[in-house]
Amino acid sequence: MAHTVQFRAAARAAYIFDNLPLTQISAAHGIPVATLRSWKRKAAEQGDDWDRLRAANVLAGEGMEAVARQTLSEYVLQHKALMAEIITAQDMTATQKTTALASLADSFNKMVAASRRVLPESNELATALRVIQLLTEFVRQRFPQHAPALLEVLEPFADEVAERLGGNRG
């Protein structure tokens, strides 16, 4: 089946600008995945690299900080899963587990250090929100009669802090 230039352009735009996987474009537009892969490959051969444009669009649209934030978040999830796997592994000796955990800890420290360089405002935001949490706990424990008034002020203030320091609370 022949597809119009506009049809191909729509599929290309969905991949590059909407960041949709080929399988989802296939389902939405009724184009076989093999056809989409063929269009993508032929375009790359002609200098129209859909993957490169997609990556540039993500960086331009969300910014490097958003990409770094997502990467760090995904790393933490994988880190936790690997740590649990190592701890519960029945086929590893204690020495092997210790070595694996030490390597994982080193990797974690490097990732956190790198994220601090790329995400200084996220680090600042995390610190600010932690201080708000600590203040809330302090007031609840020491001055419970003031907790409702404090919470009335802190909820919108936390949103304001998040907005000014580059985060999105809700």
C-alpha positions in Angstrom: 0.0 0.0 0.0 1.4 3.4 -1.0 1.3 6.1 1.6 1.2 9.8 0.9 4.1 12.2 1.8 1.8 13.8 4.4 1.1 10.3 5.9 4.9 9.7 6.2 5.5 13.1 7.6 2.8 12.5 10.2 4.4 9.2 11.3 7.9 10.9 11.4 6.5 13.8 13.5 4.8 11.4 15.9 8.2 9.6 16.4 10.3 12.7 16.7 8.1 15.3 18.3 5.6 13.3 20.2 8.3 10.8 21.3 6.0 7.8 20.4 7.4 4.3 19.9 7.1 2.8 16.4 4.6 0.2 17.8 2.3 2.9 19.0 2.5 4.9 15.8 1.8 1.6 13.9 -1.4 1.0 16.0 -2.6 4.6 15.8 -2.1 5.0 12.0 -2.5 1.5 10.8 1.0 1.3 9.4 3.0 -1.9 9.8 6.0 -1.6 12.2 8.2 -3.0 9.4 7.1 -0.2 7.1 7.9 2.4 9.7 11.3 0.9 10.3 11.9 0.9 6.6 10.9 4.6 6.3 13.2 5.4 9.3 16.1 3.5 7.8 15.7 5.1 4.4 15.5 8.5 5.9 18.7 8.0 7.9 20.4 6.9 4.7 19.4 10.2 3.2 20.7 12.2 6.2 17.3 12.5 8.0 18.2 10.7 11.3 14.9 10.4 13.2 16.7 9.2 16.4 19.1 12.1 16.4 16.3 14.6 15.8 14.2 12.9 18.5 17.0 13.2 21.1 17.6 16.8 20.2 13.8 17.5 20.5 13.8 15.9 24.0 16.7 18.0 25.1 15.3 21.2 23.6 11.8 20.6 24.8 12.4 19.3 28.3 15.9 20.6 28.7 19.0 18.8 29.9 17.9 19.2 33.5 14.6 17.3 32.9 16.5 14.5 31.1 19.1 14.3 33.9 16.3 14.3 36.5 14.6 11.4 34.8 17.8 9.5 34.3 18.6 9.9 38.1 15.1 8.7 39.0 15.4 5.7 36.7 18.8 4.9 38.1 17.6 5.0 41.7 14.8 2.5 40.8 17.3 0.2 39.2 19.7 0.6 42.1 17.1 -0.5 44.6 16.1 -3.5 42.5 19.7 -4.6 42.1 20.4 -4.1 45.7 17.5 -6.3 46.7 18.6 -8.9 44.1 22.1 -9.0 45.5 20.9 -9.3 49.1 18.5 -12.1 48.4 20.7 -14.0 46.0 21.1 -17.6 47.1 23.9 -18.4 44.7 26.4 -15.7 45.8 28.9 -16.0 48.7 29.1 -13.3 51.3 32.3 -12.1 49.7 30.7 -11.9 46.3 27.7 -10.0 47.8 30.0 -7.6 49.6 32.0 -6.9 46.4 28.8 -6.4 44.4 27.3 -4.1 47.0 30.5 -2.1 47.2 30.5 -1.7 43.4 26.8 -0.7 43.5 27.6 1.9 46.2 30.4 3.3 44.2 28.1 3.6 41.1 25.5 5.3 43.3 28.0 7.9 44.6 29.1 8.7 41.1 25.6 9.1 39.9 24.7 11.4 42.8 27.8 13.5 42.3 27.1 13.8 38.6 23.5 14.8 39.2 24.6 17.5 41.6 26.7 19.1 38.9 23.9 18.9 36.3 21.0 19.6 38.7 22.1 22.2 41.2 18.6 23.6 41.4 17.1 20.1 42.1 19.5 19.7 44.9 18.5 23.1 46.2 14.9 22.2 45.9 15.3 18.9 47.7 17.1 20.7 50.5 14.4 23.4 50.8 11.6 20.8 50.8 13.4 18.7 53.4 13.7 21.8 55.6 10.0 22.4 55.3 9.3 18.7 56.3 11.6 19.1 59.3 9.9 22.2 60.4 6.5 20.6 60.1 7.7 17.6 62.2 9.2 19.9 64.8 6.0 21.9 65.1 3.8 18.8 65.3 6.0 17.4 68.2 6.8 20.5 70.2 3.9 22.9 69.4 1.0 20.7 68.2 -1.5 23.6 68.9 0.2 25.6 66.1 0.3 22.7 63.6 -3.0 23.5 61.8 -2.0 27.1 61.2 1.5 26.1 60.1 0.2 23.5 57.6 -2.3 26.1 56.2 0.7 28.3 55.4 3.3 25.7 54.5 1.2 23.8 51.9 1.0 26.8 49.5 4.5 27.9 50.5 5.9 24.5 49.5 4.3 24.9 46.1 5.8 28.4 45.8 9.3 27.1 46.7 8.9 24.2 44.2 7.9 26.7 41.5 10.7 29.2 42.2 13.4 26.5 42.4 12.3 24.7 39.3 10.3 21.8 40.5 6.7 20.8 40.0 4.8 19.6 43.0 1.5 19.2 41.5 
